[in-house]
Amino acid sequence: MNDERPDPDELLARVERDQARACRGRLKVFFGAAAGVGKTYAMLLAAKEKRTEHIDIVVGLVETHGRKDTASLLEGLEVLPPKIIDYRGTALHEFDLDAALKRKPSIIVVDELAHTNAHGCRHPKRWQDIEELLEAGIDVYTALNVQHLESLNDDIGQISGIRVWETVPDTVFEEADEVELVDLPPDELLSRLKDGKVYLPQQAQEAAKHFFRKGNLIALRELALRQTASRVDAQMLDYREDHRIREVWQVSERILVCIGPNALAERLVRAGKRFATSLRAEWIVVYVETPELQRLAAEQRDGVLRILRLAEQLGAETVTLSAPEMSSAIIKFSNERNVTKIVMGKPTRRGLRRVLLGSVVDVLISDAHNINLYLLGSPRPGQGDNGNKPEHSLYRKSPLPGLGKRPAQTKGTKGYIWAVVVTVASTALAYMMFGRFELANLVMVFLLGVVYIATRFGRGPSIFASFLGVAIFDLLFVPPYFSFTVGDSQYLVTLLAMLTVAMLISSLMANVRSQAKVAGHRERRATVLYAMSKDLTASQSEDEIVRTAVHHLYAEFGSRNVILFPDGNGRVVYPTGHAIPESLHAADLSVAQWVMDHNEIAGQGTHTLPGAEAIYFPLSNKETMLGVLVLLPVNLRRVFLPEQQKLLETFLGQIAQAIIRVRLTEQARKTQVEMEAERLRNSLLSSISHDLRTPLATIVGSASTLVEDDNALKAEDKLELNRAIYDEAQRMSSLVNNILDMARLDAGAVEPNKQWYPLDEIIGVVLTRLQKRLMGRQVSVTLPPGIPMVFVDAVMIEQVLVNLLENALRYTPEGSPLEIMAVASDGAVAISVADQGHGLPPGYENKVFEKFYRVRNEAAQSGVGLGLAICKAIVEVHGGSIQAQNRPTGGAVFSFSLPQDYSPPVMGREEPGYLVE
């Protein structure tokens, strides 16, 4: 297989990225260290050049700040009129985004990327305007100072003592298609400032005293240069990746330090640190774990772990690679990261052993093109760095309690015993075949035994079985028999081929066995991650997430653990609401608070507060510290081995994402509730404002007439005014009662007082209450004979009927008849109120029961839309349901059913059937 074959996923991602870029405009940023370096001037010069090339370019907005040289460059360029916004009596000139989109030139110049737009613009920030232009396929020229980058805001504030409030997300700068650095030495910039070429004289004096100090300008210039260099480096890596360039380009120093499980590892790390410091270069420490190294003793693997952690403390990036060959893994990684220098130890193999088995150094010298190789020599045998007896630093006492203390395990003899047994069995089988089959078939029998030993017991026993099998084959099956002497020279070739094939098979099978073991470990870790991710996804609250996390952490690392969260004051506290493992009651909250404040690991096995009993891990996402994981390890190796440490970091990342998801969901729910409450409040205010204002106006007007003209009014006029005051007060009382009843029902504060009542008695009370309002209306009541009593709260059901009748009176023509009907069925009684009005608009049968909803009708002069909502709430409190529908003969019918879970008491009743006019 060709290793240079491109990854299909990478090709697909590249094609999708290229397609997205093709539809999007290109962004060019003129980047500088401070105002006055000439960004706008350079941008307008570039615009003039494009104009001479007959490219459609316009100026959307440019801030000249009174600089005549800059303003003169606008001559000959099309300039869009600014958008005038009145802000507190001041006319502000802003970029007119809509005009630019309508004009849609090929290129548009929009100055000051970090500008904050005035209130009334579509976007709060100008960079958002530019994003919309780019999405429309328009190329944009813009300008930006380094102090406006969001990630540098705090650092620049500390350097200059001035906080810059207008910032741009780093992603906008990073995704720019082109960045042109406009640079000017600090002395020259200060000279321009003094000559009034940057600000007006008064402003220039203030700027020179504060922001435009020479030290500030030097620091800003270095930051701008570094940002540009980092961007160019990233572009170079992208270019090499897009064009499948594998050779290293010597453009910036990047050092790779290769370590192994030997005493030279610590010296390599320290030498790499000195080398990187002298070159001011990025450096990486890599450890390649081959199948052979995976069989190292626990003490040696712990030593490698200690060296990797030392490298991290010295500022290196550490990487652990798994590969069958160390040299190919190093070359591939170096090409991917554009490494220019490799630091490693001198080869330890000498002479014929080096020729036969090879050396990683020799392979790198041969195949690592354009990479400089630096070899670090080891001290003389018996001599350390200071001429004393060397100390094997890799195996010093580890700072991790429990690491580096395990004695090296002696290899068991079980595999070699089985090698003897299997070889003897192969000999017996070959002896039975001897004389009947060719010797080549007998060789296959011995090779089969070697394969079995290699599969079960690894390299050493299989090699032993290979030599033993060849010796026995020579002794018993090659003439002269029972002698190691070979009579025919052709058998020497047979024996040599047999030994070679056996050795190759044993080596290959041992590698396959080792790789299968590694694949099994990786598959298990993937299964563990999948299970935890699945359970965290199903968790709907922080408590569920914590319980899931604690369970999976204990299952994987065998360590009791707890997750601590800060309180409202940012202080870490013990969790409440669920039990804490007994061993973690002594968790040191001061250590947890330190971890929370510094976002760094601490506790046992670390270099920060190593005397603590537990290990404290920060639980955070990229922006926010969420809490602290306290883990009491049973075995530190299960936590700090590189693969386990990566697994734990992944666990912590998944837990943090799950917590963020739940918190955002809860925040969204609260926001939705607040929005709904605001909507209801606005609906209530808009609904009751007219209905309160109308009766209040009548009451105030009538009362003022009585007060001011009491002597001039006749008795009948006074009575009429008093009656108007009384009627309107009743309307207001009914309105307020409806609002209060709805609030009580929504709050669940109403508990129905159910008793057995005759239904005709409830209807009679309702008709009596509404007798005055029903004048001129014919109301027919139809109850079937023998209808049972109902088990209800009579007052509440009366209110339902009153609201339904008032709703019918409000929305039907004067004098039209009304009907009240009841039907008894198994376990329920259905009651209906029907009218012969205009009916309900199609599709509004359910909406009429919503709070504050009213059907538009000229006949309806009052009401806030709560009557039917109260009916629905009361019926549902009784366990029933209510619905509305149009009648085939015209009009609407509102029906509600009341469940009857108990048998009513038996009693006599009169036959109903009366009319009220």
N, C-alpha and C positions, 0 to 999 in steps of 0.2 A: 504494500500500500504506500502511496506517495504522501509523505508527511506535509508537503507543501500544498495539498489540496485545500481550498478555502472552506471554511465552515459555512454550511447553508444558512444557518440562522444569522451569522454575521452578514452574509450577502443580502439576505432579505431585509435586515435592519438598515443596511446601507442604501438599498434601493428605495425603501420607504422614506429615509431621511432626505435622499436626493429629490424625490418627488415632492416632499413638503417644501424643500427649499426652492424648487422650480416655480411653485405657485405663490411664493411669498416674496415680498420685496426685500432688497438688501439694505442692511444698516451699516453705515460708516460713521465711526465715532472719532472726532478730533479730540484727543485726550491730552490733558496738561496737568502740571503740578499746582497751578494757582491761576487766579484771574490775571490777565494782562500778558500772558506768555505768547499770545497771538493765535489762539484757537479759531476765533471767529474770522480773523483776517485770512488765515490759511484756508478756512472752509469756503469763504467767498472767492478766493483765488481759484480754488478747485472748481467752484461753480462757474466762474468765468471761462475756464478752460473747457468745461463741458458745453458751454454755450457756443464757443467757437467751433466745436465739433458738430453743431446743429442738433444737439440733444435737447429735448423738451425739459427744461429745468426751470423751476420757479422758486422764489423765496417765500416761505410761509410766514416766518417771523424771525427777525434778527435784532438782537440788542446791541446797539453800537456804543451805548454809555457815553455818548458825546464825543467819541473818537472820530476826528475828521478823516483820517486815513481809511478807517474801516467803512465809514459812511460813503466815501467816494467809490468804493467797490460795488455799491448797489446800482450805480449808473449802468444802464444797458441790460439789467436783469428785471424780469417780471416779478413784481412784489404783490402778494395778495393783500387786500385791505384787512386790517385787524378787526377782531370782534370787540365792540365797545360794550363794556359791562359797567353799569352804575353800581358802585359799592359805597353806601353811606355818603352819597353826594360827590364821590370822586369817580371820574371816568377812568376805567382800567382798560388797557389794550391787551387783549389775549389772542392766542392763535385761533383762527376760525377753522375748526376741523371740518365742518360740513362743506364749507367753500372749497377746501382743499380736495375733499373726496369728490365733489362735483366737477372740479377742474381736472383732476386725475392726471397730473403730469408724469413723466418718466422718473424724474428726480425732484424732490422737494427739500429745501433747506429749512430746518426748524432748530433754532438755537436753544441753549440752556435746557438740556435733557432733564435735569433735576428740579425744574421749576414747579411750584405748586400753583395750580390754576385757581382763579377766583370762583367764588360761589355763583353757580349758574351755568358753568361749563359742564359738558357731558361727563368728563372724567376729572377726578380730583388732582391727578398728576399729569404732567406733560408727557412723561414716558409712556403713559397709557394711551394718550393721543397717537404717539408714534407707533405703538403696537397696532392700533387700528389701521393706520396708514400702511404698515407692512403687510397686514393681513389682506388689504385691498390690492396688493401687488405693486405698491409704489415704493421706489428706493428713497431712502432718507439719509441726509447729511445732518449730523447734530454734533454738539460740543459738550464736554463733561470735564470737570475737575476731579482730581483724585479724592479730595476730601468728601465728595458726595457719594462715594461707594459705601453701602450699608455696612459691610463687614469691617471697614476701617474707621467707622465713625467714632467708636470709643477711643481707639489708639490716637487718632488725630486730635480728639478733644483733650487727651492727656498731654500731648506734645505742645499744642498751641494754647491750651487753657480756654479755648472757645468752642462751644458745642454747635455743630452744624446741624440744623433741623431738617433741611431739605436733602433727602437721600434717595438713591436709586438702588433697587435690588441688584445684587451682583450678577444674577442670571441674565439681566438685560445686557450688561457689559460683556459677559462671557459668550452670549449668543450672537453678538455683533459679527457681521461678516468681515469687517475690516476695521482695524484700529490704527490711527495715525498719531504717533506721539509728537506733540508740539512742545519743544523744550527750549528753555532759556536759562542761562546761568543766573544765580541769585543776585549777583552784583549788577548785572545788566537790567534785571527786572526791577530792582530797587531804584536804579537810575531812571527807568521809564516812569516809575511811580512818582519820583521826585519831580519829573518834568511835566506831570499832569497828564500822561498818556494812558493811565490806567483808570484813575478816578479824578473827580474834581478836586481842586487844591485842598479844601477843608476836609473832604473825605479821605484824601490821600494822607494827610497828617495823622488822622486817627488810625488809619490802617497801618501806617508805619510804626506806630506805638504798640500795636497789639498783634494782629495776625501776620503782618508782613515784616516780621523780624527775620534777620538773616538765618538764624538757627532753624526757625520754623520752615523757611523756604528750602533749606538744604534737606531737612527731613522729608518734606513733601516731595521734593524732586526725587529722592531715593525711592520713596514709596511708588511714585509714578513709573519710574524705570523698572522697578521690580515687578509691578503689575503687568507692564507691557512685556517684560521678558518671560514671565510665567505664561502669559497668553500665547506668545510666539512658540514657546516650548510645547504647549498643548497642541497648537496647530501643526507643529512639526510631527508629533507623534500620530496625530490623526492622518496626516498626509502619508506617512510611512505605512500606516495600517490600511488606508484606502488603496494604496498602490502595491500592497504586498511586498514592501521592501523589508528584507530581513537583516541586511547589513546595518551595523551601528554607525550612526553619524556623529562625528566628534564635534558637537556643537556646545555642549555643556557637560560639566563633569558630574558623573554619577558613579559612585563606588559600590562594588559588591564584595562583601566579605563572606567567604565560604568557610564554615566551621564543620567539624566532625566530632565524634566522641573520643577525643584524645586530649592529652595534657596541653596541646598547643592552642586550644580553642580560645581560652581567656586572653592569651597574648595576642591572638589575631584580632579579637574585638577591640582591645585597647590600642593596638597599632592602627586599626581601621579608623578609630575615633580621632587619633592624632593626624592621620592622613587627611581625613575629611575636613578637619578643622583648618589645617594648613591651606587646603584648596578651597575652603568655604563651599564645599560640595555636599550634595545629598548622599547619604550612605545607607546601605541595606545589608542586613546580616541574614544569610540564608542557610538553612540546614536541610539537606536532601536525605530523606529517609528511604533507603532502598530496602527490598525484602530481607537482605542480610542484616541491615541495621535494626530492623524491626524485631530481630531475635536477640537483641542485646539484653544483658541483665538489667534489672530494675535500677541498680545503682548508677550504671552508665547513662541510662535514659534520664534519670534525675539530674545528673551532671549537665547534660545538654540543656535541659530545661532551665537550670540555674544560669547558664551562660546566655541563653536567649533573653532572660529577664534582665541580666546585667546590661546587655546591649540596648534594651528598651530604656533603661535608666540613663544610659549615656546619650540617648537621643536618636537611636537608630530605628529604622523600620525593620521588624523581624518577620521572616516568612519561612514556613515549613512546607517543603515540597515532598510529594510522594511519587517516586518514579523507579522503574527497574534499573536505570542506569544514571549514575550521578553526573557524568559529563554532559550527556545530552540534555538533562534537565537544566543544568546551569547555563548552557549555551542558549536554550530556548527562552529561559527567563531573562537572560541578559539582552537578547534581541528585543523582547517585548518591552522592556523597561529602558532601552537605549543606554545600557551600562557602558561606560567608557574604560573603567579600570576594575580588575578583579584582584583581590588580595586573598591569598590562601597559603597554606603551609607547604614546605618542600615535600616531594614524594619520599615516603619511607621505604619503598621497595627498592632493592638494589640488584644489580647483576642480572642473572638469568631469570630470577623471579619477576623482575620488572619487565623483561622482554616477553616472557610467556603470559603473565597475568595482566600486563598493561598498567598504565598509570593515568589518573584523571588529569594530571598536569600535562602529560604528553598529548592527550586528546585535545585539551583546550588550546595548547600551543598550535596544534595542527588545524583545528576547525574554528576557533573563535577569532574570526577575522575582524580587524579594526578595533580590537579590544586589547589594551595593554594588561599584561599579567605581572603581578608583583608577588614574589615568593618570600615568605618569612621563614628564616631558619630556626631550628630548635637548638637549645643549649647543648653543649657537649655532654656525653653521658657522665653522670656524676657531678655535673656543674649546673648551678642555677644561674639566674641573671646576675647575681652578686658574687659568683664564684663559690657559692655554698652548695650543699646538696639540694637538688631540685625538689620542689614540692609540687606534686601533681595537682595543680590548682583545680582541675576539673572535678576531682574527687575529694576536695576539702569538705569539711563539715558544712552541710547546706544550711542556709538561713531558714529553710522551711522545716519546722519540726516534723519529724517523721519521714523526711526525704533524705536520701543519702545514708541511711542507717541500716538498710536491709543488706545482709550478707549476700554475696554472689552465690547463686544457686549452682550446685554441681550438677553436671549433666548425668542423667540416669543411664543405666546400662540396659534398660528394657529394649530399646531399639536395636542395639547390637545383638542382644540375645535372640530377638526375633529374626535378625538378619541371618544368624547361624541356623535357626530352625527352618526358615524358608529356603535357604540354600541347600540344606540337607534334604528337604522335601523335594526340591527341584532335582537334586542328584538322584534320588530314588526313582522319580518319574522318568528321568533321562535314561537311567540304567535299564528300566523295563522297556524303553523304546530302542535301546542300543541294539544294532544289528538289523532292525526292521525299518528304520528311517535314516535318512542322511544326517550327517553331523550338523548341517545347517539348521535342521529342525530341533536338534538337541540344544543348539545355541539359543534358539527362541525360547525354550523352556527356562533357561537360566535368566534371560533378559526379562521374561515375564515376572520372575521372582524379584528382580531388581526394581521393576516398575511398582510392584506391590509395596516393597519396603520404602521406596521414595515417596509414595503417596501417603503412607501411614506415618512414617517416622522421620522424614526429612533427609537432608543431604548426607550427613555423616554416616548413619547406618547404611544408606544406599550405596555409598562409595565403598564402604567395607564389604558389602555384599557383592559388589562388582569384582573386587580383587579376589575375594574368596571363591566366587563362582568360576573365574578364569583359572585359578589355581587347581580347583577340583576337576574342572573340565580337562585341563592339561594332564592331570594325574591319572584319571580313570578312562578318558575316552580318546586320547591322542597317543598313538604308538611312539616309542615303547611304553606300554601300560605300566602303571604304578611307579612312574618315574617322571621327574620334571624335565627330563631331556626330550627334545623334539627330534624325531628321526627324519621327518620330511620338512624341508624349509617352507613348503606352502602352508603348513600348519602354523608357522610363526605369523603369517599374514592373518590367518583365521583368528588366532589368539589376540593379536594386536587389534584387529577390527572389533572383536568381541569386547575387549576392554574399553576401546574408545567409545563404541556405541553404548555400552553400559554406563560409562561415566557421563556421556551426554544425556542419556535418558534420566539418570539420577539427578543431574543438575536441573534439567528442564522440569521434571516432575516436582522437584523441591521448590522451584520458582512458582510453578502453578499452584502448589499447595499454599505457599506464602501469600500469593496474590489472591487466592480464594479466601484466605483468612482475612486479609485486608478488606476485600469486597464484602465479606460477611459483616465486619465491624461497621463499614460505611452504610451498608443496608440497614443494620440495626439502628444506627444513629438517625438515618433518614426516616425509619419507621417511628422512632421516638418523637422526632420533630413533627411528623405528620399527625401523630396521635395528640400531641400537646396543642398543635395549631387547631385541630378539629375541635377539641374540647374548649379551647379559649374562644373560638368563633361562636360556639353555642352558648357561652356565658353571657348573661344579660345584665349583670351587676358587678361592682367591684368585689363584693364578698365572694361571688362565684368564681371570679377570676383568681382571687387569692387562694381559694381552696383548691382550684384546679392546678395552679402553679406549684403550691406546696406539695401536692400529691405527686406530680410528675418529677419535681426536683428530688424528692425523697426516693422515688423509684429508680431514678437514673444514677444519682450520686450517693445514695445510701446515707444521706445526712439529714438530720432534722433541721428545719429552717422555718423562718417567719419573715413576712414582709412588713416593714414599718413605714407608716406614712406621716407626713407633717400635719400639725394642726393648723388652725387659722392664722397663727402667729409664726408659722414656719418652723416650729420646734417639733422634732421627731418624738412621737409618743407610742406607747404600746397599743396594739389594736384592741378594739372593743367589739363585743358581739359574738366572738367565737374563741374557743380555747387556744391557749398558747402552749406549745410543747414545754414540758416541765423544765427541760435542760436549758431553755432559752429565756427563762424568767430572769436570769442574771445577765441578759444581753445589755451591754454597756451603751446607754443612750448617748453618752458623751462621744463615744467613738462613732456611733451612727450619725450623730449631728455633724461631726467633722467630715464624714464621707458625704453627707448631704450638702454641706457648704462648699466642698472642694471638688466634688464629682470625681473622686479617686477611690480606688480600692484600699482597704486597710484591714488590720487585724492579723490573726495567726497566719504565718507563712508569707507575710509581706514585709516590706521594709518600713512600713508606717504602723506604729503601735503593734509590733509583732507579739507582744506579751498578752494580747487579748485572747480569750478562749475561742472565739468564733471568727469567721471571715465576714467582712462587711463589703458588699458590692453595691455601687450606685445603680439605681434603676432610673433611667432617663431616656428621653428621645433627643433629637438634635437641639432642641430649643429649651426644654423644661426638665428640671429635676423632679421626679415623681415620688421617689421614696428610696428605701434602702432594703436590700435583701441581706438578712443575717443568716449565715449558714454555719452549722456546727459540724465540721468534717470528721468522719470516722477515719478516713485515709486521705491525706492531702494529695496523693498521687492521682486519685480519682477526680480531683478538682484542677490541679495545676499542670498535668500533662498537656502538651499543645493541642492535641485533638479534643481532649475533654474541656479545655479552657475555651476553645472555639465553640464547642457545643453549648457551654454555659452562657457565653456571650450571645449566642443565637436565642437561647431560652429567654434571657433577660430582654432582648430586643422584641421578641414576640409578646412577652408579658407587658412591656411598656406600650406597644402598639394596641394591645387589647384594652388596656386601661384608658388610653387616649380615646379609643373608639367609644367606649362606654361613656366617658365624660362628655365627649362631643354629642353623643346621642341624647344624654340627659340634658345637656345645655340646649340642644335643638328642641327637645320636648318642652322645657321651661319657656323657651322663646315662643314656641307655638301657643302654649297656654297664655302667656302674656299678650300675644297678638290677638288671641281669641277674646281674652278679657277686655282688651282695648277696643276690639270690634264691638263687643256687647255694650261696653260703656258708651261708645259713640252712637250705637243704635238706640240705646235707651235715651240718651240725651236728645237725639234728633227726633225720637218718637214722642217723648213726653213734653218737649218744649212747647209745641203748639197746643197740646191738650191741657197743659197747665196754664199757659198764657191766656187762653180764651176764657176759662171760668174765672181766673184771677182778674182779668180785665172787667168782666161783668160784675164781679163782687166789688171791686174797687170803685167802678163807676156808680153802681147802685148805692153803695155806702156813702160815697162823697155827695151824691144828690140828697140823700137823707140828712146828712150833716149840714150841708150848706143851705138847702131850700126846704127845711122841715116845715116851717110855718106856712110856706106858700103851696105845699102839696095837699091835695085832697086825700081823704082817708083811703079811697080805693087805689090811688096812685101809690101811697105808702105800702098798702098790702101787696100790690104788684111787685114793687121793688124788693120787699122783704121775701116774697116768694122766689124771686129771681136769685137773691143771695142764697136762700136755702137750697134751691135746686142745683146751683152751680157748686155749692159746698159739698153736696151729696156726690156730684160727679167727681170732684177732686178726691173725696174720701174713697169712692169706689176705685179710682185710678191708683191711689196710694196703696190701698188694700191688695189690689192685684199684684203690684210690684213686690210688696212684702211677702205675699203668699208664694210667688214664684221663687223668691230668694230662699224662703224656708224649704220649699220642695226641692230646689237644686242642692241645697246643703244637706238634704236627708234628715232634717230635723223634725219632720212630721211623721208621727206614728198614728195610723188610723185606729179609732176606738170603735171596733166592729161590734154590732149588736144585730139581733133579728128585727127587721122592720117590714111592714107591708109596703109593697111598691106603690100602691095607689095612694097611700098616706104621704109618701115622699113627694109624689107628683102633685098632690093637692096642696102641700105646703108651698111648693115652687110657684104654682099658679096663683096662689094667694099673694105671695110676695110681689109678683109681677102684674098684679091685677090692673093697676093704673096704666102701665105701659102696654098692656095687651088690649086696651080699650079700642074697639073698632076692628079687632082681629077675631077670626073664628079659629079656635084651637080645639081640635078633636083628639080625644085620648082613647086608644084602643088597647085593651088588655084582655088576653084570652081568659076564659073561665078557669078557675082553679090554679091560677099562677101562684107559685110558692112565694113565701117571704124571702127577702134577700139579706145576706149576712154582710153588712157594710157599715161604714161610718156615715150615718144619715146626713150630717151637716156637710160633709165633703161631697157626697153624691148630689145633694141639693145644689151645691155650688156648680157642679158640672152641668146640670140641667139648666140652671139660671144662665150660665155663660153661653150654652148652645142656643137657648131661646133668644138672648140678647143679640147674639151674632146673627141669627135669622132675622130679627127685627131690623138690624142695622143694614143688611145687604139685600132686603126684599122690598118690593113696592108696598106702599101704604095700602092696608085693607086686604092684602093677600092672606089666605088661610095658612095655618100651621098644623102639623100633625105630630103626636107623640104616640109611639107604638112600643110594645114589649113582646118578646117571644121567649119562652122557656124551652131549653133543650137539656140533654143529659149533662149535668155538671156545670151549667152556665145559664145566665139570663142575659139576653141581648136587648138593649133599649135604644130606640132611634128617635131622632128629631128631624122631620122633613119639612121642606118649604116648597113653594111654587114660584121661586124667583128666577134669576138669570142663570143659576148654576155656577159651577167652578170652571175656570179656564182649563183646557186640556193640559195634563201633566202637572197640575198644581194640587193634586189630591193629597199629597204628603207634605208639601211645603207649607200649607196653611197652618200646620201644627208647630212650625218653628217659632221661636221667640222673636217678637218684634216684626213679624212678617204680616203684611196686610195686602189683600187683593185690592187693586186700584178700582174704586167705584165711587161715582159722584154721590150716590146716596149715602155713603158712609162718611159722616162728618166728624166722628170722634173715635177714640180707641187707640191703643198703642200696640196692638198685636200680641197681647198676652193672654187673652181669654181662652183661646183654643189650646195654647201651650199649657195653661194651668189644667185644663180638662185632661190633656194627655198625661200630665204628671200625676194627677189624682187617680186616674184609672190604672196607671202602671203601678202606683203604690198599692192598689187593691189586687194586683196580679192580673189585671185584665188588659185589653187592647182596644184601641179606638181607630176608626177609619172614616174617610169621607168619600163620597162618590156622587155622580150626577144621576138623576132619575130619568128613565126613558121618556116619561111624560113631561119633563121639564122641572127645573129646580134641583136642589141638592138635598142629600140625606146624610146626617152624621150619626153613626152607630157606634156604641161601645158595649162590650160584653164584660160581665162580672162573673168570675168563677164561683161556684158554690160547692165547697169541699165538704160541707156537713149537711145532714138532712134537717130541714126546717121543722120547727114544732108544728103540730097539727092544730089548726084553729079555723073557725068559720069566718067568712068574709062576705061582704055585700057585692052584688053584681055591679060593675062599673059601667060607664057609658053616659057621659054628660058633655055638654057644650058650654064653653065660656065665651061670652061676647063682650 
